[in-house]
């Protein structure tokens, strides 16, 4: 190899550094890819699909990249040494000094052009590097598979001796980790969408007790009342669904959907028998049920309203699917369920608030942050 011109050696060395940069940047780019985004891109992009296949076998991928990179770096070191000796023969430098200079220069070249620069760029733009690189790494893995397989076999053997499992179960993101990702993800815009996702994640820690209409404020119809009074209630109600009970709210007979009696009510033909015939069986919700579970139950049972009961079966309040949805998207219902619990602005930073209002509703409307741990209503918090 001593007959090879110095210019050719330098050209080979430069080419090897480019190859080393390719392997270094490919490793960083592939490991930096967003797996969820990659899964979607793989449906339309062949490069993304190849990258996904490579990442499905990370031990083989890393083995291939490290084998390729180390082979190239060793080859570059050999070429640099030969070039150094060639320079020493043509100058007054001793072979030892030339080798030392060559080592320092090669180290700097590899560090700057084959490691730091390509890896930094790959970390900033992983898709630009990973997808094209996958076209090269995929066939290269097939060609070098025997070497990669042998290397991985020995590596896994050493890991077993050290007591390190080869396959580590994938850890799912916790709710708090997902919450942090949503907050820090600037691609979720506008802020209303971001808040909706955060509210959805928070449902697990909110119970029906936090959002229900308390027992004392549940609007229903007592069938033992005078029939004319019942008709007046039905005509004047602002609600679409009403619990029907006998003397006491604990003796619920059923749930009335106003829509089912409108024709007869408007014609003055509604009687008690007709009212009872359209009632739907009441649906009871155990107190303390979290909203994530409850919204699934509403969907499963095809219900929009539930009566919250304690362990003894006594009714504690009423919750609707609209109440849960408002925890996600904010106030939207046209039914004034908080009628009588108004918030009146009296001046700068001064409000007149009904004490029966739910703290969660107050926080949502005024963008406050009152504590939720010790009470569910404003009066309960004050007292």
C-alpha positions in Angstrom: 0.0 0.0 0.0 3.1 2.2 0.2 2.9 2.7 -3.5 -0.5 4.4 -3.3 -0.3 8.1 -3.8 -0.9 10.3 -0.8 -3.8 12.0 -2.5 -5.6 8.7 -3.0 -5.1 7.8 0.7 -6.5 11.1 1.7 -9.5 10.6 -0.6 -10.1 7.2 0.9 -9.8 8.6 4.4 -12.4 11.4 3.6 -14.7 8.8 2.1 -14.4 6.6 5.3 -15.2 9.7 7.5 -18.4 10.3 5.3 -19.4 6.6 5.9 -18.8 6.9 9.6 -20.9 10.1 9.7 -23.7 8.1 7.9 -23.7 5.4 10.5 -23.5 7.9 13.4 -26.3 10.1 12.1 -28.5 7.0 11.2 -28.2 5.7 14.8 -29.2 9.0 16.4 -32.0 9.7 13.8 -33.6 6.3 14.1 -33.5 6.3 17.9 -34.9 9.8 18.1 -38.0 9.2 15.8 -41.4 9.7 17.4 -42.8 6.1 17.4 -46.5 7.2 17.2 -45.8 9.6 14.3 -43.7 6.9 12.6 -46.6 4.5 12.9 -48.8 6.9 10.9 -46.2 7.8 8.4 -45.5 4.2 7.7 -48.9 3.9 6.1 -47.9 6.3 3.2 -44.1 6.4 3.2 -41.9 3.5 2.3 -38.9 5.0 4.0 -40.9 5.3 7.3 -42.1 1.7 6.8 -38.5 0.4 6.5 -37.5 2.5 9.5 -40.3 1.0 11.5 -39.2 -2.6 10.6 -35.6 -1.8 11.6 -36.7 -0.4 14.9 -38.8 -3.5 15.6 -35.5 -5.4 16.0 -33.3 -2.8 17.9 -30.6 -5.3 18.8 -29.9 -6.1 15.2 -30.1 -2.5 14.1 -27.7 -1.3 16.8 -25.4 -4.3 16.1 -25.3 -3.5 12.4 -24.6 0.2 13.0 -21.8 -0.4 15.6 -20.2 -3.1 13.4 -20.2 -0.8 10.4 -19.0 2.2 12.3 -16.2 0.4 14.1 -15.0 -1.3 11.0 -14.9 2.1 9.2 -13.1 3.8 12.1 -10.5 1.1 12.3 -10.0 1.3 8.5 -9.7 5.1 8.8 -7.1 4.7 11.6 -5.1 2.3 9.4 -5.2 4.6 6.4 -4.3 7.6 8.6 -1.3 5.7 9.9 -0.1 4.7 6.4 -0.5 8.3 5.3 1.4 9.5 8.3 4.4 7.2 7.6 4.3 8.3 4.0 4.5 11.9 5.1 7.3 11.1 7.4 9.3 9.5 4.6 8.9 12.7 2.6 9.8 15.1 5.4 12.1 15.5 8.4 9.4 14.1 10.8 10.2 10.8 12.6 7.6 8.0 12.0 6.6 8.3 15.7 5.9 12.0 15.5 4.0 11.6 12.3 1.9 8.8 13.8 1.2 11.0 16.9 0.1 14.0 14.7 -2.0 11.7 12.5 -3.8 10.2 15.6 -4.6 13.7 16.9 -5.8 15.0 13.6 -7.9 11.9 12.8 -9.5 12.0 16.3 -10.5 15.6 15.7 -11.8 14.9 12.2 -13.9 11.9 13.4 -15.1 13.8 16.5 -16.2 16.9 14.5 -17.3 15.5 11.1 -18.3 11.9 12.0 -19.8 12.2 15.4 -20.9 15.6 16.9 -22.0 17.4 13.7 -24.0 14.5 12.1 -25.5 13.4 15.4 -26.6 16.9 16.2 -28.2 17.4 12.8 -29.9 14.0 13.1 -31.3 14.8 16.5 -32.8 18.0 15.1 -34.1 16.5 11.9 -34.5 12.7 12.5 -36.9 12.0 9.6 -34.6 13.6 7.0 -31.9 11.2 8.0 -33.7 8.1 9.2 -36.0 7.5 6.2 -33.3 7.7 3.4 -30.8 5.8 5.6 -33.3 2.9 6.0 -33.0 2.2 2.3 -29.3 1.5 2.8 -29.4 -0.1 6.2 -32.2 -2.6 5.2 -30.2 -4.5 2.5 -27.0 -4.0 4.4 -28.5 -5.9 7.4 -29.3 -8.8 5.1 -25.8 -8.9 3.7 -24.1 -8.7 7.1 -26.7 -10.7 8.9 -24.4 -13.6 9.8 -21.9 -11.2 11.4 -24.7 -9.3 13.2 -26.3 -12.5 14.4 -23.1 -13.9 15.8 -22.2 -10.6 17.5 -25.7 -10.4 19.1 -25.5 -14.0 20.2 -22.3 -13.4 22.1 -23.7 -10.1 23.5 -26.9 -11.7 24.7 -24.9 -14.5 26.3 -22.9 -11.9 28.3 -26.1 -10.1 29.3 -27.6 -13.4 30.6 -24.5 -14.0 32.7 -24.8 -10.6 34.2 -28.5 -11.2 34.9 -29.8 -8.6 32.5 -33.0 -9.7 30.7 -32.9 -9.4 26.9 -36.5 -8.4 26.5 -37.7 -5.6 28.8 -41.4 -5.1 28.9 -42.5 -1.8 27.3 -43.5 0.6 29.9 -46.8 2.5 29.3 -46.9 6.2 29.9 -48.5 7.2 33.1 -51.3 9.7 33.2 -49.0 12.4 34.6 -46.5 11.7 31.8 -49.2 12.0 29.2 -50.4 15.2 30.8 -46.9 16.6 30.6 -46.5 15.6 27.0 -49.8 17.4 26.1 -48.8 20.5 28.0 -45.4 20.7 26.3 -46.6 19.7 22.9 -46.8 23.0 21.0 -48.4 21.4 18.0 -51.7 21.1 19.8 -53.4 24.4 19.1 -55.5 26.3 19.9 -55.2 26.2 23.6 -58.8 25.1 23.9 -58.0 21.8 22.3 -55.0 21.3 24.6 -57.2 22.0 27.6 -59.8 19.5 26.4 -57.1 16.7 26.2 -55.8 17.6 29.7 -59.4 17.6 31.1 -59.9 14.2 29.5 -56.8 12.8 31.3 -58.0 14.3 34.6 -61.4 12.6 34.5 -60.0 9.5 36.2 -59.5 11.6 39.4 -62.9 13.3 39.4 -65.9 11.5 40.9 -69.6 11.8 40.3 -69.8 13.4 43.8 -67.7 16.3 42.6 -70.1 17.3 39.8 -73.6 15.9 40.7 -76.6 18.1 41.5 -77.0 17.5 45.3 -80.1 15.8 46.6 -81.6 19.0 48.0 -81.5 20.6 44.5 -82.8 17.6 42.4 -85.9 18.7 40.5 -88.4 15.9 40.2 -92.2 15.2 40.4 -94.0 13.7 43.3 -96.9 11.7 41.8 -98.9 12.1 45.1 -99.2 15.8 44.4 -102.4 17.3 43.0 -102.6 16.4 39.3 -103.1 20.0 38.3 -99.9 20.9 40.1 -98.1 18.1 38.3 -99.3 19.4 34.9 -98.1 22.9 35.8 -94.7 21.5 36.7 -94.5 19.6 33.4 -95.5 22.7 31.4 -93.1 25.0 33.1 -90.0 22.8 33.5 -86.8 23.7 31.8 -85.4 20.2 32.0 -85.8 17.4 29.4 -85.6 14.5 31.9 -87.2 14.3 35.4 -87.1 11.7 38.1 -90.6 10.7 39.2 -91.0 9.6 42.8 -93.7 8.9 45.4 -93.6 11.2 48.5 -89.8 10.9 48.9 -87.0 11.1 46.4 -85.7 7.8 47.7 -88.9 6.2 46.3 -88.1 6.8 42.7 -90.5 5.1 40.3 -88.8 6.0 37.0 -87.3 8.7 34.8 -89.6 10.8 32.5 -88.3 12.1 29.2 -90.5 15.1 28.5 -90.4 14.4 24.8 -92.5 11.2 25.3 -95.5 13.1 26.7 -95.4 16.4 24.7 -98.1 15.4 22.2 -100.6 14.4 24.9 -99.5 17.3 27.2 -100.1 19.8 24.4 -103.6 18.4 23.7 -104.6 18.2 27.3 -105.0 14.4 27.2 -102.2 13.4 29.6 -103.3 11.5 32.7 -101.5 9.7 35.5 -101.7 6.3 33.8 -100.3 7.7 30.6 -97.5 9.4 32.5 -96.5 6.2 34.3 -96.6 4.2 31.1 -93.8 6.1 29.5 -91.4 6.1 32.5 -88.0 4.5 32.1 -86.5 2.4 34.8 -84.1 4.6 37.0 -80.4 4.1 36.6 -78.4 4.2 39.9 -74.8 5.2 40.1 -72.7 4.4 43.2 -71.2 7.4 44.9 -67.4 7.8 44.4 -67.5 6.4 40.8 -64.8 8.2 38.7 -65.9 10.0 35.6 -63.8 7.9 33.2 -65.7 4.8 34.3 -69.1 6.5 34.5 -69.0 7.9 31.0 -68.4 4.4 29.7 -71.3 3.1 31.7 -73.6 5.8 30.3 -72.5 4.8 26.8 -72.9 1.1 27.5 -76.3 1.4 29.1 -77.5 4.1 26.6 -78.4 6.4 29.4 -77.9 10.2 29.9 -78.9 10.5 33.5 -78.1 8.6 36.7 -79.2 8.9 40.4 -76.2 8.8 42.7 -76.7 6.5 45.7 -74.7 5.7 48.8 -74.0 2.3 50.2 -77.4 2.1 51.8 -79.3 3.0 48.6 -80.2 6.5 49.6 -80.1 9.0 46.8 -77.4 11.6 47.2 -77.8 13.5 44.0 -78.2 13.4 40.2 -75.6 13.3 37.5 -75.9 13.5 33.7 -73.7 12.8 30.8 -73.8 16.5 30.0 -72.2 17.2 33.4 -69.3 14.9 32.5 -68.9 16.3 29.0 -68.7 19.8 30.5 -65.7 18.7 32.5 -64.0 18.1 29.2 -65.2 20.9 26.9 -66.6 23.4 29.3 -70.1 24.7 29.7 -72.2 24.0 26.6 -75.6 22.7 27.6 -78.7 24.8 26.9 -80.3 23.5 30.1 -79.8 26.0 32.9 -79.0 23.2 35.5 -77.2 25.8 37.6 -80.3 28.1 37.7 -80.5 29.8 41.0 -76.7 29.5 41.3 -75.7 32.6 39.4 -72.4 34.4 39.3 -73.0 38.1 39.3 -70.0 40.5 38.7 -70.4 43.5 41.1 -67.1 45.3 40.2 -63.4 44.8 39.6 -62.5 41.5 41.1 -65.8 41.4 43.0 -68.5 38.8 42.4 -71.8 37.8 44.1 -71.9 34.0 44.0 -74.6 31.6 45.1 -73.1 29.4 47.8 -74.6 26.3 46.3 -72.5 26.5 43.2 -70.1 23.6 42.6 -66.5 24.7 43.1 -65.5 22.9 39.9 -68.0 25.0 38.0 -66.9 28.2 39.7 -63.2 27.5 38.8 -64.2 26.7 35.2 -66.2 29.9 34.7 -64.0 32.4 36.4 -60.6 30.7 35.7 -60.0 30.4 39.4 -58.1 27.7 41.3 -60.0 27.1 44.5 -59.1 23.8 46.3 -61.3 20.8 45.5 -60.2 18.4 48.2 -62.3 19.4 51.2 -65.6 20.5 49.7 -67.7 20.3 46.5 -69.7 23.5 46.9 -68.6 27.1 47.7 -70.7 27.1 50.9 -69.0 23.8 52.0 -65.6 25.4 51.3 -66.3 28.5 53.3 -67.8 26.7 56.3 
